[in-house]
Amino acid sequence: MNAFDAIDSGEEVSKDDFTPQVEPQPTWCPGCGDFSVLRSLKGAMAELGRDPEEILLVTGIGCSGKLNSYFDSYGFHAVHGRTLPLGRAAKMANHDLEVVAAGGDGDGYGIGGNHFTHTARENHDMTYIVFNNEVFGLTKGQSSPTSPKGHKSKTQLKGVAKDPVRPLSLALSGGASYIARTAATNPNQAQEILVEAIEHDGFAHVDFLTQCPTWNKDAGEYVPYVDVQESDEYDFDVSDRREAAEMMHETERALYDGTVLTGRYYIEEDRRTYQEEKQHRGEMPETPLAERYFDEDYEWERSFERLDRHT
Amino acid sequence: MTQDELIWRIAGGSGDGIDSTSQNFTKALMRHGLHVYTHRSYPSRIRGGHTYVEVRASDNPITSKGDGFNFLLALGDSFGRNPSEGAVYGDEEVKPLFENLDDLNEGGVIIYDTGVIDQEETEELDERAEENDWHVYPVDLISIAREHGRDVMRNTAGVGVTAALLDMPLDPIEELMNEAMGGDILEANLSVLSDGYEMAKEEFDIDHNVTLPENDHEEEQVFLSGSHGISYGAIDAGCRFVSGYPMTPWTDVFTIMSRELEDMGGVAEQVEDEIAASMMAIGASHAGAKALTGSSGGGFSLMSESIGLAEMTETPLVMVEAQRAGPSTGMPTKTEQADLEFVLETSQGDTSRLVFAPGNVKETYEQTRLAFELAYEYQMPAIVLYDDQLTGEFRSVPRSFFDREPDPDLGTVTTEEALEELPHDVGGRYERYATDNDDVVNLRSLPGQRGGRFLATGNEHWPDGQIAEDTQNRIKQVDHRVEKVQRVREELAEKPSPNTFEGDEDADVALLTWGSQKGVVEEAVRRLNEQGVAVKSLSVSQMAPLRREEIASFLEGVSKALVVEMNATEQFKGVIQKEFGDYGDLLGSFLKYNGEPFEPNEIMEAVEITMDGEGGATSSETTLRLPRGDRT
């Protein structure tokens, strides 16, 4: 019995299958890094052979939220900051779905920060792409959680007095089991990382540097970039939490000094996903809940059989 | 209260076993053949503070906690002592005795534990006992307990003494102990129980008039609360996903659901906050599970944005709002009905939601099932609004009431086969939000279904879900969402009303109430009718959409009506007046907002003052605002 034919359909897919025929042209500003996320996500899904209708793409509010309009799959464009609880619950109701959440740095590290920590901690088998452009774009240039200290904007007239959030370190201390940073200007690496993130069993966090040519000209285009795995200057073990933490710390600092470091930072392969953990404890069924409602032979328990404790 | 019933109150410190003792004693009364009803009062404290549970038992069905009480078992507060200091905090030990005397009816019975409550401090009691014809039985409960086990078993000793003074057989109590305990603990408790019983039989000349009524149930009864009713209604509606965050009193439902769903292959999630809880319920529902979330006032405030998202994306969402006294943290363990306007209106934009406020245990079950049915049929939020009173209100209900078929149907969900025939945009996206077809409700597709992909969004959208600001489409989409509520109104109009009528059809004076105050209002009306006073009541639980015609015809021909509710700002009266402006001056208000529910005598007094027409204050902690009496 399977009420969801698109799941594991095995049908051949190409990048174009993820391009909607209605409104195929994104309305992001020319030169925006968001184009690159869209392109690499399409590429990654095609490379992995995912059926557009087995994917649930959940987005937040902001320029990044428009991703859903330009990527053809099941989509849920939620409210600001709430992609993760919505996406992870969909995964719990039907764990055969490929769930990807995506949003901006304000969405994920600001208003949705609490969900970021807790979804990472729970290690849901899903991918979270954060469009990090260090600014609020759609609302026209206010400082965001990743804006550098001193960043001036209409709401931070004398410059931001706060240190920026450290996204990778936050994901690590939260408990994410795959953590990477890539940049829009590095499409090949971006696609490779997204493929790994989607394939990873557990919560995969990709901090995706997306330049904003309109509201954050100071940040430049994130070039030149350095891949920490390919550079001889950096040598650390991505499975070692302590070494990963140090490398993340350096990467986060370097960005504000003008050095763009990217790559894989932490990969934990042997940790149970949340679904596995719950199933191991007998707190989650092996067959997705969503299937049960289509199973005509399923015998639904009822409260009448459970009244003995009330006599 | 009437002579042929018992209202037994057990009072002590938090930690003295008041809850478990009262539960078992009440079940014993139920097995003995009586109808039972409990009322719980407890402080918002981790440890310490005083708590009581009241048990009303009668040969007739019971709908309220009654007026005052007639039997007090005052354990005293054994936690009123600081163990490291050996000192007593003021008169904490004695308080559970004296704090409870004001509501004790004339002729009432008092048992108190002399092992905790120093008899030197009870001189004032003798005086008051004489004035009120109370019958006082001091017993050293702690010594009886100590002989067989531990001091804490003094609550069992108290139950033994109670049984002796009521001439109640011990069998049902012993039976329950046998079911709940084992080994040495069981043996010790049984000995303590019978020692208390024997001692009281030997020591005391029983001269009080409080006796146990006689009754036999025709069928087996079960004993449960409004929180069980909601949980079991959800389970029988096929709900297998719950997400929540602890908050009193919502925690009751969350706890029951977590326990039950684990056994049923469901999923229960305690999450980081109420925002996550409600967003998760949306996510689970969107993916094809029947989901429940909920909270109490403060936590529910955090869910406001989710309600709007469910309305806009037309995602089924069933929520529980367990009210407590507000605003803000308010009084966490005290009851109130002041979240009505909030629940009806919260979240920006025009709303499309359903709200039910069940009035008793049976209604919590039935209306939660109805909430699921309608939410999944019409793809919108349905909220079950109840309050702290119903969470602590355990009642006896015939077991057969729950003997019903489950209804796990997902409602208006499509299948892959049906999707082939349904409209799609030129790119193949399913037009899940079509507005130009005959059906008001579109079938929704679930992620993973072949041919069903669409975009759900909190933005206004085209039929395929793509974001839209086109004016014509905007009007169609808004009308579509509003029209769904109208369709629910029509569907419900065809079904038996969940609202209930009591009293003389032709009465000139009427009471309107909602939610948990149904039972007490109806008891007051019955008693007034018995006294020859013509009055009637309508207890409303279908809050949104309202049954306009039913309420209009109820008020037809009435010259004065009081809206009875537990808040200060006349919220339900406001709702009625919004719907029926022409009844403006016909309606007065009878309000209570001290944290305790109404008692029947308070309502009876308010009716008498209203009929009298000359005004005047009530003798209770209530507020009466008389109607001007003319229809404008």
Interface residues (C-beta under 8 A of the other chain):
Chain A: A3 F4 D5 A6 I7 S9 P20 Q21 V22 E23 P52 E53 E54 I55 L56 V58 I61 N68 S69 D72 S73 Y74 G75 F76 H77 A78 V79 R82 L84 P85 L86 G87 R88 A89 A90 K91 M92 A93 N94 D96 L97 N114 H115 T117 H118 K278 G282 E283 M284 P285 L289 A290 R292 Y293 F294 Y298 W300 E301 R302 S303 F304 R306 L307 H310 T311
Chain B: K27 R31 E220 Q221 V222 F223 L224 H228 S231 Y232 G233 I235 D236 G238 R240 F241 S243 E260 E262 D263 M264 G265 G266 V267 A268 E269 V271 E272 D273 I275 A276 A277 M279 M280 A281 I282 G283 A284 S285 H286 A287 G288 A289 K290 A291 E305 S306 G308 L309 T313 R399 F402 D403 R404 E405 P406 P408 D409 L410 V413 T415 E416 D425 V426 G427 G428 R429 L446 P447 G448 Q449 R450 G451 G452 R453 F454 L455 A456 T457 G458 N459 D464 G465 Q466 I467
